[in-house]
Amino acid sequence: VREKVYGKQKIYFADQEQLPAASDAELRGLDADIAERSGQLQALQQSCRHMEAELKDLNSSMTTPEIAREIEALRKDCASYTEKLERIKSATNHVTPEEKEKVCREQQLYRREWRRRKRMATELLDAILEGYPKSKKQFFEEVGIETDEDHGVELPATT
């Protein structure tokens, strides 16, 4: 056993001078053996990765009993949806196209009226605010005006 000192560290190792020197043929044979074993190692590692991926896929997939339960649950859902569809089809209180058109016309009328009144109120408030010394927000607070925006209300989109 030999010792080498590197600063504060000491390294101990086997004295290789006592070992016989290897010939070039032995070194080439060892290199070939290392290359062969490296190839085998890579093949085994690749095989291992493939098997781990397959195991992961199998672990993440459902088992046969789980699939049977899932199929049964889906069949129950399908049956309930089929029943619901039949109830809807057999219902006698369908909305006629005339009723639908009437409701759409009323909605357009109310939406138009809402826009008109909002525009009138905005114009009136803007006229008042021209001579008002404070901000619009302060005026609204003093008078007690609540806007659509304060409550997150938006005009419905036109259809």
MIDOSE-1310 file (N, C-alpha, C; in nm, 2 decimals, decimal comma, always signed):
residues 159
vrek	+0,08/-0,12/+0,00/+0,00/+0,00/+0,00/+0,09/+0,12/+0,00; +0,06/+0,22/-0,09/+0,14/+0,34/-0,10/+0,05/+0,46/-0,06; +0,12/+0,57/-0,02/+0,05/+0,69/+0,02/+0,10/+0,81/-0,06; +0,00/+0,89/-0,10/+0,04/+1,02/-0,17/-0,03/+1,13/-0,09
vygk	+0,04/+1,24/-0,07/-0,01/+1,35/+0,00/-0,04/+1,47/-0,10; -0,17/+1,52/-0,10/-0,21/+1,63/-0,18/-0,26/+1,74/-0,09; -0,18/+1,83/-0,05/-0,22/+1,93/+0,05/-0,24/+1,87/+0,18; -0,37/+1,88/+0,23/-0,40/+1,83/+0,36/-0,46/+1,69/+0,34
qkiy	-0,48/+1,64/+0,22/-0,54/+1,51/+0,20/-0,43/+1,40/+0,17; -0,46/+1,28/+0,22/-0,37/+1,17/+0,19/-0,45/+1,06/+0,12; -0,39/+1,01/+0,01/-0,46/+0,90/-0,06/-0,37/+0,77/-0,05; -0,44/+0,66/-0,02/-0,37/+0,53/-0,01/-0,42/+0,45/-0,12
fadq	-0,33/+0,38/-0,19/-0,36/+0,29/-0,30/-0,26/+0,17/-0,30; -0,30/+0,07/-0,38/-0,22/-0,05/-0,39/-0,10/-0,02/-0,48; +0,02/-0,06/-0,44/+0,14/-0,04/-0,52/+0,13/-0,13/-0,65; +0,13/-0,06/-0,76/+0,11/-0,13/-0,89/+0,25/-0,17/-0,95
eqlp	+0,36/-0,12/-0,89/+0,49/-0,16/-0,94/+0,51/-0,31/-0,92; +0,45/-0,37/-0,82/+0,47/-0,51/-0,79/+0,39/-0,60/-0,88; +0,29/-0,54/-0,95/+0,20/-0,62/-1,04/+0,27/-0,64/-1,17; +0,25/-0,75/-1,24/+0,31/-0,77/-1,37/+0,25/-0,68/-1,48
aasd	+0,33/-0,63/-1,57/+0,28/-0,54/-1,68/+0,21/-0,63/-1,78; +0,10/-0,57/-1,83/+0,02/-0,65/-1,93/+0,07/-0,62/-2,07; +0,07/-0,72/-2,15/+0,12/-0,70/-2,29/+0,02/-0,63/-2,38; +0,06/-0,59/-2,49/-0,04/-0,52/-2,58/-0,15/-0,61/-2,63
aelr	-0,12/-0,73/-2,65/-0,23/-0,83/-2,68/-0,33/-0,85/-2,57; -0,28/-0,85/-2,45/-0,37/-0,86/-2,33/-0,46/-0,74/-2,32; -0,39/-0,62/-2,34/-0,47/-0,49/-2,34/-0,57/-0,49/-2,45; -0,54/-0,53/-2,57/-0,64/-0,53/-2,68/-0,75/-0,62/-2,65
glda	-0,72/-0,74/-2,59/-0,82/-0,84/-2,55/-0,91/-0,78/-2,44; -0,85/-0,71/-2,34/-0,93/-0,65/-2,24/-1,02/-0,54/-2,30; -0,97/-0,46/-2,39/-1,04/-0,35/-2,46/-1,16/-0,41/-2,53; -1,14/-0,52/-2,60/-1,24/-0,59/-2,68/-1,35/-0,64/-2,58
diae	-1,31/-0,70/-2,47/-1,40/-0,75/-2,37/-1,48/-0,63/-2,31; -1,42/-0,52/-2,29/-1,49/-0,40/-2,23/-1,59/-0,35/-2,33; -1,55/-0,35/-2,46/-1,65/-0,30/-2,57/-1,77/-0,39/-2,58; -1,74/-0,53/-2,57/-1,85/-0,62/-2,58/-1,94/-0,61/-2,46
rsgq	-1,88/-0,60/-2,34/-1,97/-0,59/-2,22/-2,04/-0,45/-2,22; -1,98/-0,35/-2,28/-2,05/-0,22/-2,29/-2,17/-0,23/-2,38; -2,16/-0,30/-2,49/-2,27/-0,33/-2,58/-2,38/-0,41/-2,51; -2,34/-0,51/-2,44/-2,44/-0,59/-2,36/-2,51/-0,50/-2,26
lqal	-2,43/-0,41/-2,19/-2,49/-0,32/-2,09/-2,60/-0,23/-2,16; -2,56/-0,17/-2,27/-2,65/-0,08/-2,34/-2,78/-0,16/-2,38; -2,76/-0,28/-2,43/-2,88/-0,36/-2,48/-2,97/-0,39/-2,36; -2,91/-0,43/-2,24/-2,98/-0,46/-2,12/-3,05/-0,33/-2,07
qqsc	-2,98/-0,22/-2,07/-3,04/-0,09/-2,03/-3,16/-0,05/-2,11; -3,15/-0,07/-2,24/-3,26/-0,04/-2,34/-3,38/-0,13/-2,31; -3,35/-0,26/-2,29/-3,45/-0,36/-2,26/-3,52/-0,32/-2,13; -3,44/-0,28/-2,03/-3,49/-0,24/-1,90/-3,59/-0,12/-1,92
rhme	-3,54/-0,02/-1,99/-3,63/+0,10/-2,02/-3,76/+0,06/-2,08; -3,75/-0,03/-2,18/-3,87/-0,07/-2,25/-3,96/-0,14/-2,16; -3,91/-0,23/-2,07/-3,99/-0,30/-1,98/-4,05/-0,21/-1,87; -3,98/-0,11/-1,83/-4,03/-0,01/-1,73/-4,14/+0,07/-1,79
aelk	-4,13/+0,11/-1,92/-4,24/+0,18/-1,99/-4,36/+0,09/-2,00; -4,34/-0,04/-2,04/-4,45/-0,13/-2,05/-4,52/-0,15/-1,91; -4,44/-0,16/-1,80/-4,49/-0,17/-1,67/-4,57/-0,05/-1,63; -4,52/+0,07/-1,66/-4,59/+0,20/-1,64/-4,73/+0,20/-1,71
dlns	-4,73/+0,16/-1,84/-4,85/+0,15/-1,91/-4,95/+0,06/-1,85; -4,90/-0,06/-1,81/-4,99/-0,16/-1,75/-5,04/-0,11/-1,61; -4,96/-0,05/-1,53/-5,00/+0,00/-1,40/-5,10/+0,12/-1,42; -5,09/+0,20/-1,52/-5,19/+0,31/-1,54/-5,32/+0,26/-1,61
smtt	-5,32/+0,15/-1,67/-5,44/+0,10/-1,73/-5,53/+0,03/-1,63; -5,66/+0,02/-1,67/-5,75/-0,04/-1,57/-5,74/-0,19/-1,57; -5,78/-0,24/-1,46/-5,78/-0,39/-1,45/-5,92/-0,44/-1,50; -5,93/-0,57/-1,52/-6,06/-0,62/-1,58/-6,18/-0,59/-1,49
peia	-6,17/-0,61/-1,35/-6,28/-0,57/-1,27/-6,31/-0,42/-1,27; -6,21/-0,34/-1,28/-6,24/-0,19/-1,29/-6,31/-0,16/-1,42; -6,27/-0,22/-1,53/-6,33/-0,20/-1,66/-6,48/-0,25/-1,66; -6,50/-0,36/-1,59/-6,64/-0,41/-1,58/-6,73/-0,32/-1,50
reie	-6,67/-0,26/-1,39/-6,75/-0,16/-1,32/-6,77/-0,04/-1,40; -6,67/+0,01/-1,47/-6,69/+0,13/-1,56/-6,79/+0,11/-1,66; -6,79/-0,01/-1,73/-6,89/-0,04/-1,83/-7,03/-0,04/-1,77; -7,04/-0,10/-1,65/-7,17/-0,11/-1,59/-7,22/+0,03/-1,56
alrk	-7,13/+0,12/-1,51/-7,17/+0,26/-1,47/-7,21/+0,33/-1,60; -7,14/+0,31/-1,71/-7,17/+0,38/-1,84/-7,31/+0,33/-1,89; -7,33/+0,20/-1,87/-7,46/+0,15/-1,92/-7,58/+0,21/-1,84; -7,56/+0,22/-1,71/-7,66/+0,29/-1,62/-7,68/+0,43/-1,67
dcas	-7,57/+0,50/-1,69/-7,58/+0,64/-1,74/-7,66/+0,65/-1,87; -7,62/+0,55/-1,96/-7,69/+0,55/-2,09/-7,84/+0,52/-2,08; -7,87/+0,43/-1,99/-8,01/+0,40/-1,97/-8,09/+0,52/-1,91; -8,03/+0,59/-1,82/-8,09/+0,71/-1,76/-8,11/+0,82/-1,86
ytek	-8,01/+0,84/-1,95/-8,02/+0,94/-2,05/-8,12/+0,90/-2,16; -8,13/+0,77/-2,19/-8,23/+0,73/-2,28/-8,37/+0,75/-2,23; -8,39/+0,72/-2,10/-8,52/+0,74/-2,03/-8,55/+0,89/-2,03; -8,45/+0,97/-2,00/-8,48/+1,12/-2,00/-8,51/+1,17/-2,14
leri	-8,44/+1,12/-2,24/-8,47/+1,16/-2,38/-8,62/+1,12/-2,42; -8,66/+1,00/-2,38/-8,79/+0,95/-2,41/-8,90/+1,04/-2,34; -8,87/+1,08/-2,21/-8,96/+1,17/-2,14/-8,97/+1,30/-2,21; -8,86/+1,35/-2,26/-8,86/+1,48/-2,33/-8,94/+1,47/-2,46
ksat	-8,91/+1,36/-2,53/-8,98/+1,34/-2,66/-9,13/+1,32/-2,64; -9,17/+1,26/-2,53/-9,32/+1,23/-2,51/-9,39/+1,35/-2,44; -9,31/+1,45/-2,40/-9,37/+1,56/-2,33/-9,46/+1,64/-2,43; -9,57/+1,69/-2,37/-9,67/+1,76/-2,46/-9,66/+1,91/-2,45
nhvt	-9,57/+1,96/-2,36/-9,56/+2,10/-2,34/-9,44/+2,16/-2,42; -9,43/+2,12/-2,55/-9,32/+2,18/-2,63/-9,35/+2,32/-2,66; -9,24/+2,40/-2,68/-9,26/+2,54/-2,72/-9,27/+2,55/-2,87; -9,38/+2,61/-2,91/-9,41/+2,62/-3,05/-9,32/+2,73/-3,11
peek	-9,29/+2,73/-3,24/-9,21/+2,83/-3,30/-9,27/+2,97/-3,28; -9,40/+2,98/-3,28/-9,46/+3,11/-3,26/-9,43/+3,16/-3,12; -9,44/+3,08/-3,02/-9,41/+3,12/-2,89/-9,27/+3,16/-2,87; -9,18/+3,09/-2,94/-9,04/+3,12/-2,93/-9,01/+3,26/-3,00
ekvc	-9,07/+3,28/-3,11/-9,06/+3,40/-3,18/-9,11/+3,52/-3,10; -9,22/+3,50/-3,03/-9,28/+3,60/-2,95/-9,18/+3,64/-2,83; -9,13/+3,54/-2,77/-9,03/+3,56/-2,66/-8,91/+3,64/-2,71; -8,86/+3,60/-2,83/-8,74/+3,66/-2,89/-8,77/+3,81/-2,92
reqq	-8,89/+3,84/-2,97/-8,93/+3,98/-3,00/-8,94/+4,06/-2,87; -9,00/+4,00/-2,77/-9,00/+4,07/-2,64/-8,87/+4,10/-2,58; -8,78/+4,00/-2,59/-8,64/+4,02/-2,54/-8,57/+4,14/-2,62; -8,59/+4,14/-2,75/-8,53/+4,25/-2,83/-8,59/+4,38/-2,79
lyrr	-8,72/+4,39/-2,77/-8,78/+4,51/-2,72/-8,73/+4,56/-2,59; -8,72/+4,47/-2,49/-8,67/+4,50/-2,36/-8,52/+4,54/-2,37; -8,44/+4,48/-2,45/-8,30/+4,51/-2,46/-8,29/+4,65/-2,53; -8,37/+4,68/-2,63/-8,36/+4,81/-2,69/-8,40/+4,92/-2,59
ewrr	-8,51/+4,89/-2,51/-8,55/+4,99/-2,41/-8,45/+5,01/-2,31; -8,38/+4,90/-2,26/-8,27/+4,91/-2,16/-8,16/+5,00/-2,22; -8,12/+4,98/-2,34/-8,01/+5,06/-2,40/-8,06/+5,21/-2,41; -8,18/+5,23/-2,45/-8,23/+5,37/-2,47/-8,23/+5,44/-2,34
rkrm	-8,28/+5,37/-2,23/-8,29/+5,44/-2,10/-8,15/+5,46/-2,04; -8,06/+5,36/-2,06/-7,92/+5,38/-2,01/-7,85/+5,49/-2,08; -7,87/+5,51/-2,21/-7,81/+5,62/-2,28/-7,87/+5,75/-2,23; -8,00/+5,76/-2,21/-8,06/+5,88/-2,16/-8,01/+5,92/-2,02
atel	-8,00/+5,82/-1,94/-7,95/+5,84/-1,80/-7,80/+5,89/-1,80; -7,72/+5,83/-1,89/-7,58/+5,86/-1,90/-7,57/+6,01/-1,95; -7,65/+6,04/-2,05/-7,64/+6,18/-2,11/-7,68/+6,28/-2,00; -7,79/+6,25/-1,93/-7,83/+6,34/-1,82/-7,73/+6,36/-1,71
ldai	-7,67/+6,25/-1,67/-7,56/+6,25/-1,57/-7,44/+6,33/-1,61; -7,40/+6,31/-1,74/-7,29/+6,38/-1,80/-7,32/+6,53/-1,80; -7,44/+6,57/-1,83/-7,48/+6,71/-1,83/-7,46/+6,77/-1,69; -7,51/+6,69/-1,59/-7,50/+6,74/-1,45/-7,35/+6,75/-1,41
legy	-7,27/+6,65/-1,45/-7,13/+6,65/-1,41/-7,05/+6,76/-1,47; -7,10/+6,82/-1,58/-7,02/+6,93/-1,64/-7,00/+7,04/-1,54; -7,09/+7,07/-1,46/-7,08/+7,18/-1,37/-7,05/+7,14/-1,22; -7,03/+7,01/-1,20/-7,01/+6,95/-1,07/-6,86/+6,96/-1,04
pksk	-6,83/+7,01/-0,92/-6,68/+7,03/-0,89/-6,61/+6,90/-0,85; -6,68/+6,80/-0,82/-6,62/+6,67/-0,77/-6,62/+6,57/-0,88; -6,56/+6,45/-0,86/-6,55/+6,35/-0,96/-6,69/+6,28/-0,98; -6,69/+6,20/-1,09/-6,81/+6,13/-1,12/-6,85/+6,02/-1,01
kqff	-6,74/+5,96/-0,96/-6,76/+5,85/-0,86/-6,81/+5,92/-0,73; -6,76/+6,03/-0,69/-6,80/+6,10/-0,57/-6,95/+6,14/-0,59; -6,99/+6,19/-0,71/-7,12/+6,23/-0,73/-7,22/+6,11/-0,72; -7,18/+6,00/-0,78/-7,27/+5,88/-0,77/-7,28/+5,84/-0,63
eevg	-7,18/+5,84/-0,55/-7,19/+5,80/-0,41/-7,28/+5,90/-0,33; -7,27/+6,03/-0,35/-7,35/+6,13/-0,28/-7,50/+6,11/-0,31; -7,53/+6,09/-0,44/-7,66/+6,08/-0,48/-7,72/+5,94/-0,46; -7,63/+5,84/-0,46/-7,68/+5,70/-0,43/-7,71/+5,63/-0,56
ietd	-7,64/+5,66/-0,67/-7,66/+5,60/-0,80/-7,58/+5,47/-0,81; -7,64/+5,36/-0,85/-7,57/+5,23/-0,87/-7,58/+5,20/-1,02; -7,47/+5,17/-1,08/-7,46/+5,14/-1,22/-7,47/+4,99/-1,24; -7,49/+4,96/-1,37/-7,49/+4,82/-1,41/-7,35/+4,76/-1,38
edhg	-7,25/+4,84/-1,41/-7,11/+4,79/-1,39/-7,08/+4,76/-1,25; -7,14/+4,84/-1,16/-7,11/+4,82/-1,01/-7,16/+4,67/-0,97; -7,26/+4,63/-1,04/-7,32/+4,50/-1,00/-7,28/+4,39/-1,10; -7,19/+4,42/-1,20/-7,14/+4,32/-1,29/-7,25/+4,28/-1,39
velp	-7,34/+4,37/-1,42/-7,45/+4,34/-1,52/-7,41/+4,39/-1,65; -7,43/+4,31/-1,76/-7,40/+4,35/-1,89/-7,52/+4,34/-1,98; -7,53/+4,42/-2,08/-7,65/+4,41/-2,17/-7,63/+4,28/-2,25; -7,74/+4,21/-2,26/-7,74/+4,08/-2,34/-7,70/+4,11/-2,48
att	-7,62/+4,02/-2,54/-7,58/+4,04/-2,68/-7,70/+4,02/-2,77; -7,70/+4,09/-2,88/-7,81/+4,08/-2,98/-7,79/+3,95/-3,05; -7,90/+3,89/-3,08/-7,90/+3,76/-3,15/-7,96/+3,77/-3,29
